[in-house]
Amino acid sequence: MTPLEPFYTESPAWHEKIGAIHALLERVKISEEQSGDVLHLRRRNRILSIHASTAIEGNQLTLSQVTDVINGKPVWGPPKDIQEVRNAWHAYNEMPGYDPWSVSDLLRAHAHLTESLIGESGHFRSVGVAVVGSDGLPLHRGAPSAQVPALVEKLLDWGKGSPAHPLIKSSAVHYRLEYIHPFRDGNGRIGRLWQTLILAQWNPLFAWMPIETLVHHNQALYYQALQDSHAGAVDCRPFIDFMLDAIANSLYKFIDVATQTVADASADVPVNVPVNVPVNAVSGKVLVLLRANPKATAEKMASALGVTDKTIKRHLKALREQGRIRRVGSDKSGHWEIIEATA
């Protein structure tokens, strides 16, 4: 098979962005561990991703309605939109069984995404397609249908053997799938799913990242980055730039949701506070984190809660003075113990 021609030029800024994402992944890991309910957090983020990915394609269901569909509750809405959400939930849950470099798995995933929605579900298109702007003018024409199978096979073969960093490679594959436009419909959804899959195989945390949410909130920039990447000669550097920023922002979003999960959990955890001792919101979260991990450092708790080390230390001092916690052992190797009030 003829090797794929280069289709992007590297940016000097990518190295710094990749380094920042690596650092954020460590924060995500900590915040997930301290969330109080990892399964709830992951499910919540996947629902956010599915709502966003379908909304980008015009699905009218609200986040609340999407949640109800996934939970099996009756929803009043367009049957097509409801089916899209069910299909996406199925496809994303099947991710562990997909090989990102398998053409047959790409087709299988497309079948899951588009079941009962299009005539060529799970098959490459047999007709020509064009991406049309709001003014009715074509923005981009997909590859000739007869060339699609070979082009997709060449792309996935490139991805399998490319030494590029997964953050770069996944964005490049996402772009190239949109450029080829291999399906009659569902190209955007399969492109975003496939990027998530490639990233999840590199770091499993990405299986639960709400990347699509950030794309949805920056939809105009997403489409502009696609257009800029083939405005002249094909060079998807603008799209990779956009996706690296979206990925970093999705990690911040995950940390925010995890922090909220801690806050939600703190409402359900009895802290047995003396009647006249006020409970500060941050102090309550600190107590939840210490229950989950008595050896948690101020730095890790600050990272999980999105505050400074100084803030955490101030609340630890206050909790200690209130007789709520005590330190057992040294500052370096000891742990915190929560003092439960006696009846």
C-alpha positions in Angstrom: 0.0 0.0 0.0 1.3 3.5 -0.9 2.2 5.4 2.3 -0.1 8.3 3.2 1.3 11.7 2.1 2.1 14.1 5.0 -1.0 16.1 5.8 0.2 18.3 8.7 3.2 20.5 9.7 4.3 20.5 13.3 4.0 23.6 15.5 6.7 24.6 18.1 3.8 25.3 20.5 2.7 21.6 20.6 5.4 20.4 22.9 4.4 22.9 25.6 0.7 22.1 25.1 1.4 18.3 25.4 3.4 18.9 28.6 0.5 20.9 30.1 -1.9 18.1 29.2 0.3 15.5 30.9 0.3 17.6 34.1 -3.4 18.0 33.9 -3.9 14.3 33.7 -2.2 13.9 37.0 -4.6 16.4 38.5 -7.5 14.5 36.9 -6.3 11.3 38.4 -6.2 12.8 41.9 -9.6 14.5 41.6 -11.2 11.3 40.3 -9.7 9.4 43.3 -11.1 12.0 45.7 -14.5 12.5 44.0 -16.2 10.2 46.5 -18.1 8.3 43.7 -15.9 7.5 40.6 -18.7 5.6 38.8 -21.1 8.4 39.1 -18.5 10.9 38.0 -17.6 8.9 34.9 -21.2 8.3 34.0 -22.0 12.0 34.4 -19.1 12.9 32.1 -20.1 10.4 29.4 -23.6 11.7 29.4 -22.2 15.2 28.9 -20.1 13.9 26.0 -23.1 12.2 24.3 -25.3 15.2 24.7 -22.7 17.4 23.2 -21.7 15.1 20.3 -25.3 14.7 19.2 -26.1 18.4 19.8 -23.3 19.4 17.4 -25.2 17.5 14.7 -28.4 19.3 15.4 -30.0 17.0 18.1 -32.6 19.1 20.0 -32.8 17.1 23.2 -31.7 18.9 26.4 -29.1 17.5 28.8 -31.9 16.5 31.1 -33.7 14.7 28.3 -30.6 12.9 27.2 -30.1 11.8 30.8 -33.6 10.5 30.9 -33.2 8.6 27.7 -30.1 6.9 28.9 -31.8 6.1 32.2 -34.7 4.4 30.3 -37.3 7.0 31.2 -39.9 8.2 28.7 -39.0 11.3 26.9 -41.2 13.6 24.7 -39.1 14.5 21.7 -38.3 13.8 18.1 -37.9 10.0 17.7 -34.8 10.5 15.5 -33.1 12.5 18.3 -34.0 9.9 20.9 -32.6 7.1 18.8 -29.4 9.1 18.2 -28.8 9.3 21.9 -29.5 5.6 22.5 -27.1 4.7 19.6 -24.4 7.0 21.0 -24.7 5.5 24.5 -24.3 2.0 23.0 -21.4 3.0 20.8 -19.4 4.7 23.6 -20.0 1.8 25.9 -18.6 -0.5 23.3 -15.3 1.4 23.1 -13.2 -1.1 25.0 -14.0 -3.7 22.2 -12.9 -1.4 19.3 -9.5 -1.5 17.7 -8.8 2.1 16.5 -6.7 0.8 13.5 -9.3 -1.7 12.3 -11.5 -0.8 9.3 -14.1 -3.4 10.3 -14.3 -1.9 13.8 -14.8 1.6 12.4 -17.7 0.3 10.3 -19.1 -1.6 13.4 -18.9 1.6 15.5 -20.6 3.5 12.7 -23.4 0.9 12.7 -23.8 1.4 16.4 -24.0 5.2 16.0 -26.5 5.2 13.1 -28.6 2.1 13.7 -32.2 2.7 12.3 -31.2 6.2 11.2 -29.6 5.9 7.8 -29.8 3.5 4.9 -26.1 2.7 4.7 -25.5 2.3 8.5 -22.2 0.5 9.0 -21.1 0.8 5.4 -19.0 3.3 3.4 -21.2 5.6 1.3 -22.0 4.7 -2.2 -22.7 8.2 -3.3 -20.8 11.6 -3.4 -21.3 14.0 -0.5 -20.6 17.6 0.2 -20.5 19.7 3.4 -22.8 22.6 2.8 -22.7 26.0 4.6 -25.6 27.9 6.0 -25.8 29.8 2.7 -26.3 26.6 0.8 -22.8 26.7 -0.8 -20.6 23.7 -0.6 -17.7 24.1 1.9 -16.0 20.8 1.2 -16.6 17.8 -1.0 -15.8 14.3 0.4 -13.6 11.9 -1.5 -15.1 10.1 -4.4 -17.1 7.1 -3.0 -15.1 4.6 -5.0 -11.9 5.7 -3.3 -13.2 5.8 0.3 -12.4 2.2 1.4 -8.8 2.5 0.3 -8.4 6.0 1.8 -9.7 4.9 5.2 -7.5 1.8 5.2 -4.5 3.9 4.4 -5.3 6.4 7.1 -5.7 3.8 9.8 -2.6 2.0 8.6 -0.7 5.3 9.0 -2.2 5.8 12.5 -1.1 2.3 13.6 2.5 2.9 12.5 2.9 6.6 13.2 5.4 7.6 16.0 3.4 10.8 16.5 2.2 11.5 20.1 -1.3 10.1 20.6 -2.6 13.6 21.3 -1.4 14.7 17.8 -2.2 11.4 16.1 -5.8 11.3 17.4 -6.4 14.8 16.3 -4.9 14.1 12.8 -7.1 11.0 12.4 -10.2 12.9 13.5 -9.5 15.6 10.9 -8.7 13.1 8.1 -11.9 11.2 8.7 -13.8 14.5 8.3 -11.8 15.3 5.2 -12.6 11.9 3.6 -16.2 12.0 4.8 -16.5 8.2 4.4 -20.1 7.9 5.4 -23.4 9.2 4.1 -24.1 10.6 7.6 -22.6 10.5 11.1 -19.0 11.5 10.0 -18.7 14.1 12.8 -19.9 11.6 15.4 -17.6 8.9 14.3 -14.6 11.3 14.1 -15.1 12.5 17.6 -15.7 8.9 18.9 -12.5 7.7 17.1 -10.4 10.4 18.6 -11.7 9.5 22.1 -10.9 5.9 21.4 -7.3 6.5 20.3 -6.8 8.7 23.4 -8.4 6.2 25.7 -6.1 3.5 24.5 -3.2 5.8 25.4 -4.6 6.8 28.8 -7.8 5.2 30.0 -9.0 8.4 31.7 -9.8 9.8 28.3 -12.7 7.3 27.9 -14.6 9.5 30.3 -13.4 13.0 29.2 -16.1 15.4 28.0 -14.0 16.5 25.0 -17.2 16.8 22.9 -18.6 19.2 25.4 -15.9 21.7 24.8 -16.2 21.2 21.0 -19.9 21.9 21.3 -19.3 25.1 23.3 -16.8 26.2 20.6 -18.6 24.8 17.6 -17.9 27.7 15.3 -14.2 27.5 16.0 -14.3 23.7 15.5 -15.7 24.1 12.0 -13.4 27.0 11.3 -10.4 24.9 12.2 -11.6 22.2 9.8 -12.0 24.7 7.0 -8.6 26.4 7.7 -6.9 23.0 7.5 -7.8 22.5 3.9 -8.3 26.1 2.7 -5.3 25.7 0.3 -3.0 22.7 0.4 -4.2 20.2 3.1 -2.4 20.9 6.4 -4.4 20.1 9.5 -2.2 22.0 11.8 -5.0 24.5 12.7 -7.3 21.6 13.6 -4.6 20.0 15.8 -4.1 23.3 17.5 -7.8 23.6 18.2 -8.1 20.0 19.5 -5.1 20.3 21.9 -6.8 23.3 23.5 -10.1 21.6 23.6 -8.5 18.5 25.2 -6.8 20.7 27.9 -10.1 22.5 28.6 -11.9 19.1 28.8 -9.5 18.1 31.6 -10.2 21.3 33.5 -13.9 20.5 33.0 -13.5 17.0 34.4 -11.7 18.5 37.4 -14.6 20.9 37.9 -17.2 18.1 37.7 -15.1 16.0 40.1 -14.9 18.9 42.6 -18.7 19.3 42.4 -19.1 15.6 43.0 -17.0 16.0 46.2 -19.3 18.8 47.2 -22.4 16.7 46.5 -20.8 13.9 48.5 -20.1 16.1 51.4 -23.8 16.8 51.8 -24.4 13.1 52.4 -21.5 12.5 54.8 -22.2 13.1 58.4 -19.4 15.3 59.9 -20.9 15.5 63.5 -20.0 19.1 63.9 -20.5 20.7 67.3 -23.7 22.8 67.3 -22.1 26.2 67.4 -19.2 25.5 65.0 -19.9 26.8 61.5 -19.0 24.5 58.6 -17.2 26.2 55.8 -17.9 24.8 52.3 -14.1 24.2 51.7 -13.7 22.7 55.1 -16.5 20.3 54.4 -14.8 19.2 51.1 -11.5 18.8 53.0 -13.2 16.5 55.4 -14.6 14.4 52.6 -11.1 14.2 51.0 -9.5 13.2 54.3 -12.1 10.4 54.8 -11.3 9.0 51.4 -7.5 9.4 51.9 -6.1 10.3 55.4 -2.7 10.7 53.9 -3.8 13.3 51.3 -1.4 16.2 51.2 -2.4 19.8 51.1 -1.0 20.0 47.6 -3.1 17.2 46.3 -6.3 18.5 48.0 -5.6 21.9 46.6 -5.3 20.4 43.1 -8.5 18.4 43.5 -10.5 21.4 44.8 -9.0 24.0 42.5 -7.7 26.2 45.3 -4.3 27.2 46.6 -2.1 25.1 49.0 -2.3 28.1 51.4 -6.1 27.9 51.4 -6.1 24.2 52.3 -3.5 24.7 55.1 -5.6 27.5 56.5 -8.7 25.2 56.6 -6.6 22.3 58.1 -5.5 24.7 60.8 -9.0 25.8 61.6 -10.3 22.2 61.6 -7.5 21.2 64.0 -8.3 24.1 66.3 -12.0 23.2 66.3 -11.1 19.7 67.4 -12.4 18.2 64.2 -9.1 16.6 63.0 -5.7 15.7 64.5 -2.4 14.8 63.0 -1.0 11.3 63.7 2.7 10.9 63.1 5.1 13.3 61.4 4.2 15.9 58.9 6.1 13.9 56.2 5.0 10.4 56.9 1.9 10.7 59.1 -1.8 11.0 58.4 -4.9 12.9 59.4 -7.5 11.4 61.7 -11.0 12.8 61.8 -12.4 13.1 65.4 -15.9 11.9 65.5 -18.0 13.6 68.2 -19.5 11.3 70.8 -23.1 11.4 71.7 
